[in-house]
């Protein structure tokens, strides 16, 4: 058992039988009354974000979450297969746990997977990935980077918006959190 004074960003708490990941916390000591801890937490399984306030010194239960590096190997039906980079064990992660990260999973990409009692909770992708454009409409003569954008399909089948001058076969850097185009990558 821990107390609310031990809460840090990234701590996983077990409340009412569910796991909650602390996104933000603030220890508040008002001039009048007792101190308290204001937190913003995300439900590990559903992704729902809630604000919760705890009295300072209150006993809370923390969950043991093991974050390790894994390498993505392949998709097996609806599931995704990853390999632990330290002991080479393979773990199968359901599509519901992978979520939107599926759009950016390239073979052999390294990700962090948070595990609790052998169950994968969520996947942490790198901030950006380099992907190749597999299809986009050809740009017109005179198109400049300051102009508009056009849709482009990358190698995972995900569609992003790119500047008009990019062509099929170009490697681009994509933000894994928002799906935005970050720039061209020169080989």
C-alpha positions as CSV (number, residue, x, y, z in Angstrom):
1,X,0.0,0.0,0.0
2,X,1.2,3.5,-0.8
3,X,-0.2,6.9,0.1
4,X,-1.4,9.8,-2.1
5,X,2.0,11.5,-1.4
6,X,3.6,8.7,-3.6
7,X,1.6,9.6,-6.7
8,X,3.7,10.5,-9.7
9,X,3.0,10.9,-13.5
10,X,2.8,7.4,-15.0
11,X,1.8,5.7,-11.7
12,X,-0.8,3.0,-12.2
13,X,-3.4,2.9,-9.4
14,X,-5.9,0.1,-8.6
15,X,-9.3,1.8,-7.8
16,X,-12.6,-0.1,-7.5
17,X,-11.0,-3.1,-9.2
18,X,-9.9,-1.1,-12.3
19,X,-6.5,0.1,-13.3
20,X,-5.9,3.9,-13.8
21,X,-2.8,5.5,-15.2
22,X,-2.0,9.0,-13.7
23,X,-1.6,11.5,-16.5
24,X,-1.2,14.6,-14.3
25,X,-1.2,15.3,-10.5
26,X,-1.0,18.3,-8.3
27,X,-0.4,18.5,-4.6
28,X,-2.6,21.3,-3.2
29,X,-2.2,22.8,0.2
30,X,-4.8,25.5,0.7
31,X,-4.5,28.1,3.4
32,X,-7.5,26.7,5.2
33,X,-8.3,23.0,5.5
34,X,-6.2,19.9,4.8
35,X,-4.0,19.3,1.9
36,X,-5.2,17.2,-1.0
37,X,-3.9,15.7,-4.3
38,X,-5.8,16.6,-7.5
39,X,-5.2,14.0,-10.3
40,X,-6.2,13.4,-13.9
41,X,-6.3,9.7,-14.7
42,X,-6.9,7.5,-17.7
43,X,-8.6,4.1,-17.4
44,X,-6.0,1.7,-18.8
45,X,-8.5,-0.6,-20.5
46,X,-11.2,1.8,-21.8
47,X,-9.1,5.0,-22.2
48,X,-11.7,7.1,-20.4
49,X,-10.1,10.2,-18.7
50,X,-11.4,11.4,-15.3
51,X,-10.4,13.9,-12.7
52,X,-10.2,12.6,-9.1
53,X,-9.2,14.3,-5.9
54,X,-7.7,12.4,-2.9
55,X,-7.1,13.7,0.6
56,X,-3.4,13.9,1.4
57,X,-2.0,10.9,3.2
58,X,-4.8,8.6,2.1
59,X,-3.8,5.0,1.5
60,X,-4.1,3.9,-2.1
61,X,-3.3,0.7,-3.9
62,X,-0.8,0.8,-6.7
63,X,-0.6,-1.8,-9.4
64,X,2.6,-3.4,-10.6
65,X,3.0,-2.6,-14.3
66,X,6.0,-3.9,-16.2
67,X,7.0,-1.8,-19.2
68,X,9.3,-3.5,-21.6
69,X,10.6,-3.1,-25.1
70,X,9.0,-5.3,-27.7
71,X,9.5,-5.7,-31.5
72,X,6.5,-6.0,-33.7
73,X,6.7,-9.2,-35.8
74,X,3.4,-9.7,-37.7
75,X,-0.4,-9.6,-37.6
76,X,-2.1,-13.0,-36.9
77,X,-5.8,-12.6,-37.8
78,X,-7.1,-9.9,-35.5
79,X,-4.2,-10.1,-33.1
80,X,-0.7,-8.7,-33.3
81,X,2.5,-10.7,-32.4
82,X,5.4,-9.0,-30.6
83,X,8.8,-10.3,-29.4
84,X,10.5,-9.3,-26.2
85,X,13.8,-7.8,-27.2
86,X,15.5,-9.1,-24.1
87,X,14.5,-12.8,-23.7
88,X,12.9,-13.2,-27.2
89,X,9.6,-14.5,-25.8
90,X,6.6,-13.8,-28.1
91,X,3.4,-12.2,-26.9
92,X,0.1,-11.9,-28.7
93,X,-1.8,-8.6,-28.2
94,X,-5.4,-8.3,-29.2
95,X,-6.5,-5.5,-31.7
96,X,-8.6,-3.8,-29.0
97,X,-5.4,-3.2,-26.9
98,X,-3.4,-2.1,-29.9
99,X,-6.0,0.5,-30.9
100,X,-5.0,3.3,-33.3
101,X,-1.4,2.3,-33.1
102,X,-2.3,-0.3,-35.7
103,X,-2.1,2.4,-38.3
104,X,1.6,3.0,-37.6
105,X,2.9,-0.6,-36.9
106,X,5.6,-1.5,-39.4
107,X,7.3,-4.9,-39.1
108,X,10.4,-4.8,-36.8
109,X,9.4,-1.5,-35.2
110,X,10.2,-1.3,-31.5
111,X,7.4,-0.3,-29.0
112,X,6.9,-0.3,-25.3
113,X,4.2,-2.6,-24.0
114,X,2.8,-2.2,-20.4
115,X,2.0,-5.6,-18.8
116,X,0.1,-6.3,-15.6
117,X,0.1,-9.9,-14.4
118,X,0.9,-11.1,-17.9
119,X,-1.9,-9.2,-19.6
120,X,-0.9,-6.5,-22.1
121,X,-2.6,-3.2,-21.0
122,X,-1.5,-0.7,-23.7
123,X,1.2,0.0,-26.3
124,X,3.4,3.1,-26.3
125,X,4.6,3.9,-29.8
126,X,7.6,6.0,-30.7
127,X,6.7,9.7,-31.1
128,X,7.1,9.4,-34.9
129,X,7.7,6.8,-37.6
130,X,9.1,6.8,-41.1
131,X,6.7,5.4,-43.7
132,X,6.6,5.2,-47.4
133,X,3.8,6.7,-49.5
134,X,2.2,3.8,-51.5
135,X,-0.3,5.9,-53.3
136,X,-1.1,9.5,-53.9
137,X,-2.5,11.6,-56.8
138,X,0.3,13.2,-58.9
139,X,1.1,16.8,-58.0
140,X,0.4,19.5,-60.6
141,X,3.1,21.7,-62.1
142,X,3.5,24.8,-60.0
143,X,2.4,23.2,-56.8
144,X,4.5,24.5,-53.9
145,X,4.9,23.4,-50.3
146,X,3.0,26.5,-49.1
147,X,-0.1,25.3,-51.0
148,X,-2.7,22.9,-49.9
149,X,-2.6,19.3,-49.0
150,X,-3.8,16.1,-50.6
151,X,-4.6,12.6,-49.2
152,X,-1.8,10.0,-49.4
153,X,-1.9,6.3,-48.4
154,X,1.1,5.0,-46.5
155,X,2.4,1.4,-46.4
156,X,0.1,0.3,-43.6
157,X,-3.0,1.4,-45.5
158,X,-3.5,4.5,-43.3
159,X,-4.4,7.7,-45.1
160,X,-2.7,11.0,-44.1
161,X,-2.7,14.6,-45.5
162,X,0.5,15.6,-47.3
163,X,1.7,18.6,-49.2
164,X,0.9,18.7,-52.9
165,X,4.5,18.2,-54.1
166,X,5.0,14.7,-52.6
167,X,4.8,11.7,-54.9
168,X,4.3,7.9,-54.6
169,X,7.4,6.2,-53.2
170,X,8.5,9.2,-51.0
171,X,9.4,8.4,-47.4
172,X,7.7,10.7,-44.9
173,X,7.8,11.1,-41.1
174,X,4.4,10.7,-39.4
175,X,3.4,11.7,-35.8
176,X,2.0,8.5,-34.2
177,X,-0.2,10.5,-31.7
178,X,-2.1,12.6,-34.2
179,X,-1.4,11.0,-37.6
180,X,0.0,14.3,-39.0
181,X,2.7,14.6,-41.6
182,X,5.9,15.9,-40.1
183,X,8.2,16.1,-43.0
184,X,10.0,14.3,-45.9
185,X,12.8,11.9,-45.1
186,X,15.8,11.8,-47.4
187,X,17.6,8.4,-47.8
